[in-house]
Amino acid sequence: MRELLKAFLKTTSGTIGSLLLGTVSVKITAAMLGPSGIGLLSLLRQIHATTLVVATLSGQTVLVQSGAALAGRGAS
């Protein structure tokens, strides 16, 4: 139970950190590129996300699950 709670806290803190850093980076990018640059960046991010889902058949989740499954087998 303790390991599950530790894993949950790591995941939650990582997600919160990612959201905060993502927000800051978008604000900096918006100040530098303006509205049209942010529109282009959003379009490119959406294309990247769609391509990732198509290429891996479910997005980043499958990559994390594969890494976790191989973690105990000595794979790096």
PDB file of N, H, CA, C and O in Angstrom:
ATOM      1  N   MET A   1       0.821  -1.193   0.000  1.00  0.00           N
ATOM      2  CA  MET A   1       0.000   0.000   0.000  1.00  0.00           C
ATOM      3  C   MET A   1       0.868   1.260   0.000  1.00  0.00           C
ATOM      4  O   MET A   1       0.555   2.250  -0.663  1.00  0.00           O
ATOM      5  N   ARG A   2       1.971   1.199   0.764  1.00  0.00           N
ATOM      6  H   ARG A   2       2.225   0.396   1.302  1.00  0.00           H
ATOM      7  CA  ARG A   2       2.863   2.360   0.850  1.00  0.00           C
ATOM      8  C   ARG A   2       3.514   2.650  -0.503  1.00  0.00           C
ATOM      9  O   ARG A   2       3.667   3.810  -0.884  1.00  0.00           O
ATOM     10  N   GLU A   3       3.901   1.587  -1.233  1.00  0.00           N
ATOM     11  H   GLU A   3       3.777   0.644  -0.924  1.00  0.00           H
ATOM     12  CA  GLU A   3       4.514   1.794  -2.546  1.00  0.00           C
ATOM     13  C   GLU A   3       3.516   2.373  -3.539  1.00  0.00           C
ATOM     14  O   GLU A   3       3.879   3.177  -4.397  1.00  0.00           O
ATOM     15  N   LEU A   4       2.267   1.964  -3.420  1.00  0.00           N
ATOM     16  H   LEU A   4       1.973   1.310  -2.724  1.00  0.00           H
ATOM     17  CA  LEU A   4       1.235   2.510  -4.283  1.00  0.00           C
ATOM     18  C   LEU A   4       1.043   3.995  -4.020  1.00  0.00           C
ATOM     19  O   LEU A   4       0.896   4.780  -4.956  1.00  0.00           O
ATOM     20  N   LEU A   5       1.044   4.382  -2.755  1.00  0.00           N
ATOM     21  H   LEU A   5       1.163   3.744  -1.994  1.00  0.00           H
ATOM     22  CA  LEU A   5       0.905   5.790  -2.402  1.00  0.00           C
ATOM     23  C   LEU A   5       2.110   6.599  -2.892  1.00  0.00           C
ATOM     24  O   LEU A   5       1.945   7.718  -3.379  1.00  0.00           O
ATOM     25  N   LYS A   6       3.306   6.048  -2.767  1.00  0.00           N
ATOM     26  H   LYS A   6       3.440   5.140  -2.370  1.00  0.00           H
ATOM     27  CA  LYS A   6       4.501   6.736  -3.249  1.00  0.00           C
ATOM     28  C   LYS A   6       4.447   6.924  -4.764  1.00  0.00           C
ATOM     29  O   LYS A   6       4.797   7.987  -5.277  1.00  0.00           O
ATOM     30  N   ALA A   7       4.008   5.891  -5.470  1.00  0.00           N
ATOM     31  H   ALA A   7       3.724   5.028  -5.053  1.00  0.00           H
ATOM     32  CA  ALA A   7       3.884   5.981  -6.924  1.00  0.00           C
ATOM     33  C   ALA A   7       2.836   7.020  -7.312  1.00  0.00           C
ATOM     34  O   ALA A   7       3.029   7.779  -8.262  1.00  0.00           O
ATOM     35  N   PHE A   8       1.739   7.051  -6.582  1.00  0.00           N
ATOM     36  H   PHE A   8       1.582   6.434  -5.810  1.00  0.00           H
ATOM     37  CA  PHE A   8       0.687   8.036  -6.848  1.00  0.00           C
ATOM     38  C   PHE A   8       1.216   9.453  -6.636  1.00  0.00           C
ATOM     39  O   PHE A   8       0.954  10.338  -7.450  1.00  0.00           O
ATOM     40  N   LEU A   9       1.955   9.674  -5.556  1.00  0.00           N
ATOM     41  H   LEU A   9       2.168   8.955  -4.895  1.00  0.00           H
ATOM     42  CA  LEU A   9       2.499  11.002  -5.277  1.00  0.00           C
ATOM     43  C   LEU A   9       3.522  11.424  -6.324  1.00  0.00           C
ATOM     44  O   LEU A   9       3.570  12.593  -6.706  1.00  0.00           O
ATOM     45  N   LYS A  10       4.339  10.485  -6.790  1.00  0.00           N
ATOM     46  H   LYS A  10       4.300   9.535  -6.480  1.00  0.00           H
ATOM     47  CA  LYS A  10       5.306  10.805  -7.836  1.00  0.00           C
ATOM     48  C   LYS A  10       4.600  11.199  -9.128  1.00  0.00           C
ATOM     49  O   LYS A  10       4.964  12.180  -9.776  1.00  0.00           O
ATOM     50  N   THR A  11       3.600  10.430  -9.485  1.00  0.00           N
ATOM     51  H   THR A  11       3.304   9.634  -8.958  1.00  0.00           H
ATOM     52  CA  THR A  11       2.854  10.718 -10.707  1.00  0.00           C
ATOM     53  C   THR A  11       2.134  12.055 -10.609  1.00  0.00           C
ATOM     54  O   THR A  11       2.153  12.847 -11.551  1.00  0.00           O
ATOM     55  N   THR A  12       1.499  12.304  -9.467  1.00  0.00           N
ATOM     56  H   THR A  12       1.484  11.660  -8.702  1.00  0.00           H
ATOM     57  CA  THR A  12       0.763  13.549  -9.278  1.00  0.00           C
ATOM     58  C   THR A  12       1.700  14.747  -9.300  1.00  0.00           C
ATOM     59  O   THR A  12       1.413  15.745  -9.961  1.00  0.00           O
ATOM     60  N   SER A  13       2.810  14.660  -8.591  1.00  0.00           N
ATOM     61  H   SER A  13       3.044  13.849  -8.054  1.00  0.00           H
ATOM     62  CA  SER A  13       3.746  15.783  -8.569  1.00  0.00           C
ATOM     63  C   SER A  13       4.359  16.011  -9.941  1.00  0.00           C
ATOM     64  O   SER A  13       4.587  17.155 -10.335  1.00  0.00           O
ATOM     65  N   GLY A  14       4.626  14.946 -10.667  1.00  0.00           N
ATOM     66  H   GLY A  14       4.441  14.017 -10.347  1.00  0.00           H
ATOM     67  CA  GLY A  14       5.133  15.093 -12.024  1.00  0.00           C
ATOM     68  C   GLY A  14       4.136  15.753 -12.956  1.00  0.00           C
ATOM     69  O   GLY A  14       4.503  16.585 -13.786  1.00  0.00           O
ATOM     70  N   THR A  15       2.880  15.382 -12.815  1.00  0.00           N
ATOM     71  H   THR A  15       2.582  14.707 -12.141  1.00  0.00           H
ATOM     72  CA  THR A  15       1.834  15.981 -13.639  1.00  0.00           C
ATOM     73  C   THR A  15       1.661  17.463 -13.321  1.00  0.00           C
ATOM     74  O   THR A  15       1.546  18.286 -14.228  1.00  0.00           O
ATOM     75  N   ILE A  16       1.644  17.796 -12.056  1.00  0.00           N
ATOM     76  H   ILE A  16       1.738  17.127 -11.318  1.00  0.00           H
ATOM     77  CA  ILE A  16       1.502  19.204 -11.656  1.00  0.00           C
ATOM     78  C   ILE A  16       2.695  20.018 -12.144  1.00  0.00           C
ATOM     79  O   ILE A  16       2.526  21.122 -12.662  1.00  0.00           O
ATOM     80  N   GLY A  17       3.896  19.478 -11.982  1.00  0.00           N
ATOM     81  H   GLY A  17       4.033  18.581 -11.562  1.00  0.00           H
ATOM     82  CA  GLY A  17       5.088  20.167 -12.469  1.00  0.00           C
ATOM     83  C   GLY A  17       5.054  20.366 -13.974  1.00  0.00           C
ATOM     84  O   GLY A  17       5.418  21.430 -14.476  1.00  0.00           O
ATOM     85  N   SER A  18       4.619  19.350 -14.687  1.00  0.00           N
ATOM     86  H   SER A  18       4.323  18.486 -14.280  1.00  0.00           H
ATOM     87  CA  SER A  18       4.516  19.443 -16.141  1.00  0.00           C
ATOM     88  C   SER A  18       3.505  20.506 -16.560  1.00  0.00           C
ATOM     89  O   SER A  18       3.752  21.267 -17.496  1.00  0.00           O
ATOM     90  N   LEU A  19       2.369  20.558 -15.870  1.00  0.00           N
ATOM     91  H   LEU A  19       2.169  19.940 -15.110  1.00  0.00           H
ATOM     92  CA  LEU A  19       1.364  21.575 -16.184  1.00  0.00           C
ATOM     93  C   LEU A  19       1.888  22.989 -15.925  1.00  0.00           C
ATOM     94  O   LEU A  19       1.673  23.894 -16.731  1.00  0.00           O
ATOM     95  N   LEU A  20       2.571  23.170 -14.802  1.00  0.00           N
ATOM     96  H   LEU A  20       2.745  22.435 -14.148  1.00  0.00           H
ATOM     97  CA  LEU A  20       3.110  24.495 -14.484  1.00  0.00           C
ATOM     98  C   LEU A  20       4.181  24.927 -15.480  1.00  0.00           C
ATOM     99  O   LEU A  20       4.159  26.056 -15.969  1.00  0.00           O
ATOM    100  N   LEU A  21       5.109  24.035 -15.775  1.00  0.00           N
ATOM    101  H   LEU A  21       5.126  23.118 -15.377  1.00  0.00           H
ATOM    102  CA  LEU A  21       6.156  24.380 -16.742  1.00  0.00           C
ATOM    103  C   LEU A  21       5.577  24.594 -18.143  1.00  0.00           C
ATOM    104  O   LEU A  21       6.041  25.458 -18.887  1.00  0.00           O
ATOM    105  N   GLY A  22       4.570  23.806 -18.492  1.00  0.00           N
ATOM    106  H   GLY A  22       4.193  23.104 -17.888  1.00  0.00           H
ATOM    107  CA  GLY A  22       3.913  23.998 -19.788  1.00  0.00           C
ATOM    108  C   GLY A  22       3.229  25.348 -19.887  1.00  0.00           C
ATOM    109  O   GLY A  22       3.275  25.999 -20.931  1.00  0.00           O
ATOM    110  N   THR A  23       2.594  25.769 -18.799  1.00  0.00           N
ATOM    111  H   THR A  23       2.557  25.240 -17.952  1.00  0.00           H
ATOM    112  CA  THR A  23       1.930  27.070 -18.777  1.00  0.00           C
ATOM    113  C   THR A  23       2.938  28.194 -18.923  1.00  0.00           C
ATOM    114  O   THR A  23       2.725  29.134 -19.689  1.00  0.00           O
ATOM    115  N   VAL A  24       4.030  28.097 -18.189  1.00  0.00           N
ATOM    116  H   VAL A  24       4.203  27.334 -17.567  1.00  0.00           H
ATOM    117  CA  VAL A  24       5.065  29.123 -18.272  1.00  0.00           C
ATOM    118  C   VAL A  24       5.668  29.175 -19.673  1.00  0.00           C
ATOM    119  O   VAL A  24       5.894  30.258 -20.214  1.00  0.00           O
ATOM    120  N   SER A  25       5.928  28.012 -20.260  1.00  0.00           N
ATOM    121  H   SER A  25       5.745  27.132 -19.821  1.00  0.00           H
ATOM    122  CA  SER A  25       6.537  27.999 -21.593  1.00  0.00           C
ATOM    123  C   SER A  25       5.592  28.581 -22.649  1.00  0.00           C
ATOM    124  O   SER A  25       6.043  29.256 -23.574  1.00  0.00           O
ATOM    125  N   VAL A  26       4.295  28.326 -22.521  1.00  0.00           N
ATOM    126  H   VAL A  26       3.928  27.777 -21.770  1.00  0.00           H
ATOM    127  CA  VAL A  26       3.337  28.899 -23.473  1.00  0.00           C
ATOM    128  C   VAL A  26       3.276  30.415 -23.319  1.00  0.00           C
ATOM    129  O   VAL A  26       3.185  31.139 -24.311  1.00  0.00           O
ATOM    130  N   LYS A  27       3.326  30.895 -22.080  1.00  0.00           N
ATOM    131  H   LYS A  27       3.401  30.307 -21.274  1.00  0.00           H
ATOM    132  CA  LYS A  27       3.306  32.345 -21.855  1.00  0.00           C
ATOM    133  C   LYS A  27       4.545  33.007 -22.460  1.00  0.00           C
ATOM    134  O   LYS A  27       4.438  34.063 -23.084  1.00  0.00           O
ATOM    135  N   ILE A  28       5.701  32.403 -22.283  1.00  0.00           N
ATOM    136  H   ILE A  28       5.788  31.545 -21.776  1.00  0.00           H
ATOM    137  CA  ILE A  28       6.929  32.957 -22.862  1.00  0.00           C
ATOM    138  C   ILE A  28       6.872  32.918 -24.385  1.00  0.00           C
ATOM    139  O   ILE A  28       7.231  33.886 -25.055  1.00  0.00           O
ATOM    140  N   THR A  29       6.419  31.793 -24.920  1.00  0.00           N
ATOM    141  H   THR A  29       6.127  31.007 -24.375  1.00  0.00           H
ATOM    142  CA  THR A  29       6.302  31.665 -26.372  1.00  0.00           C
ATOM    143  C   THR A  29       5.294  32.660 -26.930  1.00  0.00           C
ATOM    144  O   THR A  29       5.524  33.238 -27.992  1.00  0.00           O
ATOM    145  N   ALA A  30       4.191  32.868 -26.240  1.00  0.00           N
ATOM    146  H   ALA A  30       4.004  32.399 -25.377  1.00  0.00           H
ATOM    147  CA  ALA A  30       3.178  33.817 -26.692  1.00  0.00           C
ATOM    148  C   ALA A  30       3.742  35.236 -26.711  1.00  0.00           C
ATOM    149  O   ALA A  30       3.454  36.007 -27.626  1.00  0.00           O
ATOM    150  N   ALA A  31       4.535  35.577 -25.717  1.00  0.00           N
ATOM    151  H   ALA A  31       4.769  34.950 -24.973  1.00  0.00           H
ATOM    152  CA  ALA A  31       5.124  36.915 -25.680  1.00  0.00           C
ATOM    153  C   ALA A  31       6.110  37.117 -26.828  1.00  0.00           C
ATOM    154  O   ALA A  31       6.270  38.231 -27.328  1.00  0.00           O
ATOM    155  N   MET A  32       6.766  36.043 -27.240  1.00  0.00           N
ATOM    156  H   MET A  32       6.636  35.139 -26.834  1.00  0.00           H
ATOM    157  CA  MET A  32       7.772  36.166 -28.295  1.00  0.00           C
ATOM    158  C   MET A  32       7.186  36.042 -29.704  1.00  0.00           C
ATOM    159  O   MET A  32       7.617  36.749 -30.615  1.00  0.00           O
ATOM    160  N   LEU A  33       6.211  35.153 -29.889  1.00  0.00           N
ATOM    161  H   LEU A  33       5.861  34.579 -29.149  1.00  0.00           H
ATOM    162  CA  LEU A  33       5.698  34.869 -31.229  1.00  0.00           C
ATOM    163  C   LEU A  33       4.406  35.590 -31.575  1.00  0.00           C
ATOM    164  O   LEU A  33       4.137  35.847 -32.748  1.00  0.00           O
ATOM    165  N   GLY A  34       3.621  35.913 -30.592  1.00  0.00           N
ATOM    166  H   GLY A  34       3.840  35.705 -29.639  1.00  0.00           H
ATOM    167  CA  GLY A  34       2.336  36.552 -30.854  1.00  0.00           C
ATOM    168  C   GLY A  34       1.255  35.532 -31.162  1.00  0.00           C
ATOM    169  O   GLY A  34       1.501  34.326 -31.129  1.00  0.00           O
ATOM    170  N   PRO A  35       0.053  36.019 -31.462  1.00  0.00           N
ATOM    171  CA  PRO A  35      -1.088  35.117 -31.685  1.00  0.00           C
ATOM    172  C   PRO A  35      -0.918  34.150 -32.855  1.00  0.00           C
ATOM    173  O   PRO A  35      -1.294  32.983 -32.750  1.00  0.00           O
ATOM    174  N   SER A  36      -0.356  34.622 -33.966  1.00  0.00           N
ATOM    175  H   SER A  36      -0.050  35.570 -34.051  1.00  0.00           H
ATOM    176  CA  SER A  36      -0.202  33.730 -35.122  1.00  0.00           C
ATOM    177  C   SER A  36       0.823  32.631 -34.841  1.00  0.00           C
ATOM    178  O   SER A  36       0.651  31.495 -35.283  1.00  0.00           O
ATOM    179  N   GLY A  37       1.867  32.957 -34.120  1.00  0.00           N
ATOM    180  H   GLY A  37       2.006  33.880 -33.761  1.00  0.00           H
ATOM    181  CA  GLY A  37       2.866  31.954 -33.765  1.00  0.00           C
ATOM    182  C   GLY A  37       2.299  30.899 -32.843  1.00  0.00           C
ATOM    183  O   GLY A  37       2.612  29.716 -32.984  1.00  0.00           O
ATOM    184  N   ILE A  38       1.463  31.315 -31.893  1.00  0.00           N
ATOM    185  H   ILE A  38       1.209  32.276 -31.779  1.00  0.00           H
ATOM    186  CA  ILE A  38       0.832  30.356 -30.985  1.00  0.00           C
ATOM    187  C   ILE A  38      -0.139  29.460 -31.747  1.00  0.00           C
ATOM    188  O   ILE A  38      -0.238  28.267 -31.460  1.00  0.00           O
ATOM    189  N   GLY A  39      -0.853  30.028 -32.714  1.00  0.00           N
ATOM    190  H   GLY A  39      -0.772  30.998 -32.947  1.00  0.00           H
ATOM    191  CA  GLY A  39      -1.752  29.217 -33.540  1.00  0.00           C
ATOM    192  C   GLY A  39      -0.987  28.151 -34.306  1.00  0.00           C
ATOM    193  O   GLY A  39      -1.416  26.999 -34.366  1.00  0.00           O
ATOM    194  N   LEU A  40       0.149  28.532 -34.894  1.00  0.00           N
ATOM    195  H   LEU A  40       0.497  29.468 -34.845  1.00  0.00           H
ATOM    196  CA  LEU A  40       0.974  27.568 -35.619  1.00  0.00           C
ATOM    197  C   LEU A  40       1.530  26.505 -34.678  1.00  0.00           C
ATOM    198  O   LEU A  40       1.538  25.319 -35.007  1.00  0.00           O
ATOM    199  N   LEU A  41       1.989  26.929 -33.519  1.00  0.00           N
ATOM    200  H   LEU A  41       1.982  27.892 -33.252  1.00  0.00           H
ATOM    201  CA  LEU A  41       2.522  25.984 -32.542  1.00  0.00           C
ATOM    202  C   LEU A  41       1.441  24.996 -32.088  1.00  0.00           C
ATOM    203  O   LEU A  41       1.714  23.804 -31.949  1.00  0.00           O
ATOM    204  N   SER A  42       0.233  25.478 -31.861  1.00  0.00           N
ATOM    205  H   SER A  42       0.011  26.446 -31.975  1.00  0.00           H
ATOM    206  CA  SER A  42      -0.865  24.598 -31.468  1.00  0.00           C
ATOM    207  C   SER A  42      -1.191  23.590 -32.562  1.00  0.00           C
ATOM    208  O   SER A  42      -1.456  22.422 -32.281  1.00  0.00           O
ATOM    209  N   LEU A  43      -1.172  24.045 -33.799  1.00  0.00           N
ATOM    210  H   LEU A  43      -0.957  24.994 -34.028  1.00  0.00           H
ATOM    211  CA  LEU A  43      -1.424  23.148 -34.926  1.00  0.00           C
ATOM    212  C   LEU A  43      -0.352  22.062 -35.002  1.00  0.00           C
ATOM    213  O   LEU A  43      -0.670  20.892 -35.215  1.00  0.00           O
ATOM    214  N   LEU A  44       0.910  22.442 -34.829  1.00  0.00           N
ATOM    215  H   LEU A  44       1.167  23.393 -34.656  1.00  0.00           H
ATOM    216  CA  LEU A  44       1.997  21.466 -34.875  1.00  0.00           C
ATOM    217  C   LEU A  44       1.911  20.478 -33.719  1.00  0.00           C
ATOM    218  O   LEU A  44       2.190  19.293 -33.898  1.00  0.00           O
ATOM    219  N   ARG A  45       1.531  20.950 -32.539  1.00  0.00           N
ATOM    220  H   ARG A  45       1.305  21.914 -32.393  1.00  0.00           H
ATOM    221  CA  ARG A  45       1.366  20.051 -31.386  1.00  0.00           C
ATOM    222  C   ARG A  45       0.243  19.049 -31.627  1.00  0.00           C
ATOM    223  O   ARG A  45       0.364  17.880 -31.263  1.00  0.00           O
ATOM    224  N   GLN A  46      -0.847  19.502 -32.236  1.00  0.00           N
ATOM    225  H   GLN A  46      -0.945  20.452 -32.532  1.00  0.00           H
ATOM    226  CA  GLN A  46      -1.956  18.611 -32.516  1.00  0.00           C
ATOM    227  C   GLN A  46      -1.573  17.560 -33.550  1.00  0.00           C
ATOM    228  O   GLN A  46      -1.961  16.398 -33.432  1.00  0.00           O
ATOM    229  N   ILE A  47      -0.814  17.966 -34.561  1.00  0.00           N
ATOM    230  H   ILE A  47      -0.499  18.910 -34.658  1.00  0.00           H
ATOM    231  CA  ILE A  47      -0.339  17.007 -35.565  1.00  0.00           C
ATOM    232  C   ILE A  47       0.579  15.986 -34.908  1.00  0.00           C
ATOM    233  O   ILE A  47       0.488  14.794 -35.199  1.00  0.00           O
ATOM    234  N   HIS A  48       1.464  16.444 -34.023  1.00  0.00           N
ATOM    235  H   HIS A  48       1.537  17.413 -33.786  1.00  0.00           H
ATOM    236  CA  HIS A  48       2.366  15.539 -33.312  1.00  0.00           C
ATOM    237  C   HIS A  48       1.582  14.547 -32.456  1.00  0.00           C
ATOM    238  O   HIS A  48       1.874  13.351 -32.471  1.00  0.00           O
ATOM    239  N   ALA A  49       0.597  15.028 -31.716  1.00  0.00           N
ATOM    240  H   ALA A  49       0.360  16.000 -31.704  1.00  0.00           H
ATOM    241  CA  ALA A  49      -0.192  14.154 -30.847  1.00  0.00           C
ATOM    242  C   ALA A  49      -0.973  13.122 -31.665  1.00  0.00           C
ATOM    243  O   ALA A  49      -1.036  11.951 -31.289  1.00  0.00           O
ATOM    244  N   THR A  50      -1.560  13.547 -32.767  1.00  0.00           N
ATOM    245  H   THR A  50      -1.509  14.498 -33.072  1.00  0.00           H
ATOM    246  CA  THR A  50      -2.320  12.638 -33.617  1.00  0.00           C
ATOM    247  C   THR A  50      -1.410  11.578 -34.230  1.00  0.00           C
ATOM    248  O   THR A  50      -1.765  10.400 -34.278  1.00  0.00           O
ATOM    249  N   THR A  51      -0.240  11.999 -34.696  1.00  0.00           N
ATOM    250  H   THR A  51       0.048  12.956 -34.657  1.00  0.00           H
ATOM    251  CA  THR A  51       0.718  11.061 -35.270  1.00  0.00           C
ATOM    252  C   THR A  51       1.188  10.055 -34.228  1.00  0.00           C
ATOM    253  O   THR A  51       1.342   8.873 -34.536  1.00  0.00           O
ATOM    254  N   LEU A  52       1.416  10.509 -32.999  1.00  0.00           N
ATOM    255  H   LEU A  52       1.291  11.469 -32.749  1.00  0.00           H
ATOM    256  CA  LEU A  52       1.843   9.615 -31.933  1.00  0.00           C
ATOM    257  C   LEU A  52       0.777   8.563 -31.623  1.00  0.00           C
ATOM    258  O   LEU A  52       1.098   7.392 -31.424  1.00  0.00           O
ATOM    259  N   VAL A  53      -0.470   8.973 -31.584  1.00  0.00           N
ATOM    260  H   VAL A  53      -0.731   9.925 -31.747  1.00  0.00           H
ATOM    261  CA  VAL A  53      -1.560   8.035 -31.308  1.00  0.00           C
ATOM    262  C   VAL A  53      -1.671   7.011 -32.429  1.00  0.00           C
ATOM    263  O   VAL A  53      -1.857   5.823 -32.167  1.00  0.00           O
ATOM    264  N   VAL A  54      -1.559   7.456 -33.660  1.00  0.00           N
ATOM    265  H   VAL A  54      -1.408   8.422 -33.873  1.00  0.00           H
ATOM    266  CA  VAL A  54      -1.653   6.528 -34.796  1.00  0.00           C
ATOM    267  C   VAL A  54      -0.460   5.576 -34.811  1.00  0.00           C
ATOM    268  O   VAL A  54      -0.620   4.381 -35.059  1.00  0.00           O
ATOM    269  N   ALA A  55       0.734   6.103 -34.547  1.00  0.00           N
ATOM    270  H   ALA A  55       0.864   7.074 -34.346  1.00  0.00           H
ATOM    271  CA  ALA A  55       1.946   5.280 -34.631  1.00  0.00           C
ATOM    272  C   ALA A  55       2.021   4.235 -33.526  1.00  0.00           C
ATOM    273  O   ALA A  55       2.501   3.126 -33.760  1.00  0.00           O
ATOM    274  N   THR A  56       1.553   4.571 -32.327  1.00  0.00           N
ATOM    275  H   THR A  56       1.162   5.472 -32.137  1.00  0.00           H
ATOM    276  CA  THR A  56       1.678   3.636 -31.203  1.00  0.00           C
ATOM    277  C   THR A  56       0.359   2.957 -30.853  1.00  0.00           C
ATOM    278  O   THR A  56       0.310   2.151 -29.923  1.00  0.00           O
ATOM    279  N   LEU A  57      -0.681   3.261 -31.562  1.00  0.00           N
ATOM    280  H   LEU A  57      -0.642   3.916 -32.317  1.00  0.00           H
ATOM    281  CA  LEU A  57      -2.016   2.691 -31.397  1.00  0.00           C
ATOM    282  C   LEU A  57      -2.705   3.076 -30.091  1.00  0.00           C
ATOM    283  O   LEU A  57      -3.794   2.573 -29.816  1.00  0.00           O
ATOM    284  N   SER A  58      -2.118   3.941 -29.284  1.00  0.00           N
ATOM    285  H   SER A  58      -1.233   4.350 -29.507  1.00  0.00           H
ATOM    286  CA  SER A  58      -2.838   4.475 -28.126  1.00  0.00           C
ATOM    287  C   SER A  58      -2.099   5.617 -27.458  1.00  0.00           C
ATOM    288  O   SER A  58      -2.491   6.030 -26.367  1.00  0.00           O
ATOM    289  N   GLY A  59      -1.079   6.129 -28.048  1.00  0.00           N
ATOM    290  H   GLY A  59      -0.761   5.794 -28.934  1.00  0.00           H
ATOM    291  CA  GLY A  59      -0.396   7.273 -27.470  1.00  0.00           C
ATOM    292  C   GLY A  59       0.714   6.899 -26.521  1.00  0.00           C
ATOM    293  O   GLY A  59       1.254   5.795 -26.595  1.00  0.00           O
ATOM    294  N   GLN A  60       1.061   7.808 -25.626  1.00  0.00           N
ATOM    295  H   GLN A  60       0.623   8.705 -25.565  1.00  0.00           H
ATOM    296  CA  GLN A  60       2.208   7.640 -24.749  1.00  0.00           C
ATOM    297  C   GLN A  60       1.979   6.579 -23.679  1.00  0.00           C
ATOM    298  O   GLN A  60       2.942   6.037 -23.137  1.00  0.00           O
ATOM    299  N   THR A  61       0.743   6.279 -23.371  1.00  0.00           N
ATOM    300  H   THR A  61      -0.039   6.720 -23.812  1.00  0.00           H
ATOM    301  CA  THR A  61       0.454   5.300 -22.328  1.00  0.00           C
ATOM    302  C   THR A  61       1.081   3.951 -22.640  1.00  0.00           C
ATOM    303  O   THR A  61       1.633   3.303 -21.750  1.00  0.00           O
ATOM    304  N   VAL A  62       1.002   3.528 -23.877  1.00  0.00           N
ATOM    305  H   VAL A  62       0.553   4.054 -24.599  1.00  0.00           H
ATOM    306  CA  VAL A  62       1.562   2.230 -24.244  1.00  0.00           C
ATOM    307  C   VAL A  62       3.075   2.233 -24.090  1.00  0.00           C
ATOM    308  O   VAL A  62       3.654   1.200 -23.752  1.00  0.00           O
ATOM    309  N   LEU A  63       3.729   3.357 -24.327  1.00  0.00           N
ATOM    310  H   LEU A  63       3.259   4.196 -24.602  1.00  0.00           H
ATOM    311  CA  LEU A  63       5.175   3.431 -24.164  1.00  0.00           C
ATOM    312  C   LEU A  63       5.557   3.298 -22.698  1.00  0.00           C
ATOM    313  O   LEU A  63       6.526   2.612 -22.374  1.00  0.00           O
ATOM    314  N   VAL A  64       4.821   3.935 -21.818  1.00  0.00           N
ATOM    315  H   VAL A  64       4.033   4.492 -22.081  1.00  0.00           H
ATOM    316  CA  VAL A  64       5.086   3.849 -20.389  1.00  0.00           C
ATOM    317  C   VAL A  64       4.825   2.438 -19.891  1.00  0.00           C
ATOM    318  O   VAL A  64       5.611   1.902 -19.109  1.00  0.00           O
ATOM    319  N   GLN A  65       3.741   1.836 -20.331  1.00  0.00           N
ATOM    320  H   GLN A  65       3.103   2.271 -20.967  1.00  0.00           H
ATOM    321  CA  GLN A  65       3.421   0.473 -19.906  1.00  0.00           C
ATOM    322  C   GLN A  65       4.479  -0.512 -20.385  1.00  0.00           C
ATOM    323  O   GLN A  65       4.832  -1.435 -19.651  1.00  0.00           O
ATOM    324  N   SER A  66       4.986  -0.339 -21.589  1.00  0.00           N
ATOM    325  H   SER A  66       4.699   0.411 -22.186  1.00  0.00           H
ATOM    326  CA  SER A  66       6.022  -1.226 -22.105  1.00  0.00           C
ATOM    327  C   SER A  66       7.302  -1.080 -21.297  1.00  0.00           C
ATOM    328  O   SER A  66       7.954  -2.071 -20.970  1.00  0.00           O
ATOM    329  N   GLY A  67       7.659   0.161 -20.977  1.00  0.00           N
ATOM    330  H   GLY A  67       7.129   0.967 -21.244  1.00  0.00           H
ATOM    331  CA  GLY A  67       8.844   0.387 -20.159  1.00  0.00           C
ATOM    332  C   GLY A  67       8.712  -0.207 -18.779  1.00  0.00           C
ATOM    333  O   GLY A  67       9.673  -0.760 -18.245  1.00  0.00           O
ATOM    334  N   ALA A  68       7.535  -0.099 -18.194  1.00  0.00           N
ATOM    335  H   ALA A  68       6.754   0.350 -18.628  1.00  0.00           H
ATOM    336  CA  ALA A  68       7.305  -0.659 -16.863  1.00  0.00           C
ATOM    337  C   ALA A  68       7.341  -2.185 -16.898  1.00  0.00           C
ATOM    338  O   ALA A  68       7.826  -2.814 -15.958  1.00  0.00           O
ATOM    339  N   ALA A  69       6.839  -2.773 -17.957  1.00  0.00           N
ATOM    340  H   ALA A  69       6.445  -2.262 -18.720  1.00  0.00           H
ATOM    341  CA  ALA A  69       6.830  -4.231 -18.052  1.00  0.00           C
ATOM    342  C   ALA A  69       8.245  -4.779 -18.199  1.00  0.00           C
ATOM    343  O   ALA A  69       8.540  -5.874 -17.721  1.00  0.00           O
ATOM    344  N   LEU A  70       9.118  -4.026 -18.853  1.00  0.00           N
ATOM    345  H   LEU A  70       8.879  -3.136 -19.242  1.00  0.00           H
ATOM    346  CA  LEU A  70      10.481  -4.481 -19.078  1.00  0.00           C
ATOM    347  C   LEU A  70      11.435  -4.074 -17.958  1.00  0.00           C
ATOM    348  O   LEU A  70      12.586  -4.510 -17.947  1.00  0.00           O
ATOM    349  N   ALA A  71      10.985  -3.257 -17.027  1.00  0.00           N
ATOM    350  H   ALA A  71      10.050  -2.903 -17.036  1.00  0.00           H
ATOM    351  CA  ALA A  71      11.866  -2.725 -15.982  1.00  0.00           C
ATOM    352  C   ALA A  71      12.470  -3.833 -15.129  1.00  0.00           C
ATOM    353  O   ALA A  71      13.630  -3.725 -14.732  1.00  0.00           O
ATOM    354  N   GLY A  72      11.746  -4.866 -14.843  1.00  0.00           N
ATOM    355  H   GLY A  72      10.803  -4.954 -15.165  1.00  0.00           H
ATOM    356  CA  GLY A  72      12.255  -5.948 -14.002  1.00  0.00           C
ATOM    357  C   GLY A  72      13.083  -6.966 -14.749  1.00  0.00           C
ATOM    358  O   GLY A  72      13.613  -7.891 -14.133  1.00  0.00           O
ATOM    359  N   ARG A  73      13.212  -6.831 -16.052  1.00  0.00           N
ATOM    360  H   ARG A  73      12.781  -6.080 -16.553  1.00  0.00           H
ATOM    361  CA  ARG A  73      13.919  -7.833 -16.846  1.00  0.00           C
ATOM    362  C   ARG A  73      15.339  -7.413 -17.210  1.00  0.00           C
ATOM    363  O   ARG A  73      16.001  -8.092 -17.994  1.00  0.00           O
ATOM    364  N   GLY A  74      15.809  -6.312 -16.655  1.00  0.00           N
ATOM    365  H   GLY A  74      15.271  -5.760 -16.018  1.00  0.00           H
ATOM    366  CA  GLY A  74      17.166  -5.880 -16.931  1.00  0.00           C
ATOM    367  C   GLY A  74      17.297  -5.045 -18.185  1.00  0.00           C
ATOM    368  O   GLY A  74      18.411  -4.718 -18.595  1.00  0.00           O
ATOM    369  N   ALA A  75      16.180  -4.692 -18.804  1.00  0.00           N
ATOM    370  H   ALA A  75      15.275  -4.957 -18.471  1.00  0.00           H
ATOM    371  CA  ALA A  75      16.221  -3.842 -20.004  1.00  0.00           C
ATOM    372  C   ALA A  75      16.399  -2.401 -19.574  1.00  0.00           C
ATOM    373  O   ALA A  75      15.963  -2.002 -18.494  1.00  0.00           O
ATOM    374  N   SER A  76      17.041  -1.626 -20.426  1.00  0.00           N
ATOM    375  H   SER A  76      17.395  -1.950 -21.304  1.00  0.00           H
ATOM    376  CA  SER A  76      17.219  -0.211 -20.103  1.00  0.00           C
ATOM    377  C   SER A  76      16.568   0.685 -21.114  1.00  0.00           C
ATOM    378  O   SER A  76      16.627   1.908 -20.985  1.00  0.00           O
TER     379      SER A  76
END
